[in-house]
């Protein structure tokens, strides 16, 4: 007797003939990747940001400052009066507005320099992350030009990666980790449905061993999760322009399977408590939804407050996302790879043994 | 040696004693019926024999094995049909039969089973598209996919129209002709009378009578019944006093009189009706049935 392949075939047929499930498994992550890829994808690298410059001083020093600022390609300077520029900032047409106050040049000659006023909208992430650093750098250059000093401490910044990582490189591995999580946890719904429809009970009246039933189901879920990952990596490259580390792809497949197994085990565990498919869904949502936002998929972990760290550390997606980011794009490690893999393996072992213990045919 | 031996079988769910000390044997090649209303303990008894439930007490031997401890060695020998199984809705009929066949070394061919169950034109239909009767026939086909010597059918005709039910009966008679032993639960007395060599009548977890359908009826009634409807003033008491009447039951305006001498009883019934001016509608004379036996033994009908 070999029921393993027939069971696998049954899973496949049941899956591909269920159009709704097919949609959620394939189309949903693809839409996600597509939207993020288009919105955040690598545009041309010479992207520039509109910055307003309000000149209320006519001194040569103010002119030098204006000249220096205009040399920065990342800044697209617009000159205007204070009122209209601030209004443009409020309308979202400017990233920042620099006001050079009247008497700026004179104050430098007097030895008591007046500060520039820089207005910006702190809720705009790119302003904080990109525009302000560029402005600081510009002010530094202008400072040297005006004081006629030469820099002595010169830094040559070497990034960890050969290419500088962008937001899209951060997000894509996270999205793939998310789809592995959903594929695993929600994949367990098939078993819940078999139990609800009393098919498990009927199968328990045959000599079919439980390992064959569970083994075929888990194998099928892993194939689905792997194919999903392959599809998403390809799309991340094509749509998002993500520079994937090709040499790490086999390891990425391994991590996909390990993460997939851990999340299937969690799904089976949750499934042991659900009598019906409808009862399973909200429980799985409650478990997976917070992980989307708290395990560093969309927001970097170091942007989160300290008190939430223990919660973050307890989430398996944190470790899967970190492992995938390291392998896929060479992202900076949050945890060591050994810790990531160890935690995922621990989740797998603990939840699978609990699921086996709680398993019921009806 | 009997195929099934059961001695003082007991099973409780919490406070509810579902099976309260049941003993019987089933012989090789026999069609053995378990008749009773819902909740009588039929399904629990059968599921213990199938190895799906663990008994609290008593001895059970099926094909010489203890179903509770013999595992897959036992399960490959018997065929099982359960109530209310909703198979993979998106699979096709022949795919499900092949799948179940793959669980066994010894198996009937898929096409043979499809032909046996008369499902030829539904071969490629999805399970979700089958009628209740077709789905039920498929579940019987799955019960014999391993060509078992012993098959358990739990209310196999539920949800079938009368024509489909008769088709199923022919199939079960075919099983018997092939030498298969069949254990069948039902709450249709007609089904038990037609198919079963012996019937165990169950109520409240006990067997209250066990014999061939004919012997069961003869043991309770050596008489025939007169049935009629009368709206006016005839009571069971009046009817019990008629000539040659052994017992009479009334449910609302529907009356049944059991008589050891139909002509004498009929004469006195007509006299009584004329005297009272009571109408006698839909009158017919029939043999006593298992339904009557059950009513007499328990005071309730099978469908209650």
Interface residues (C-beta under 8 A of the other chain):
Chain A: X1 X2 X3 X6 X7 X10 X13 X14 X17 X18 X197 X198 X199 X201 X202 X204 X205 X206 X207 X208 X209
Chain B: X50 X51 X52 X71 X72 X73 X75 X76 X80 X82 X84 X85 X86 X87 X88 X90 X91 X95 X98 X99 X100 X102 X103 X104 X105 X126 X142
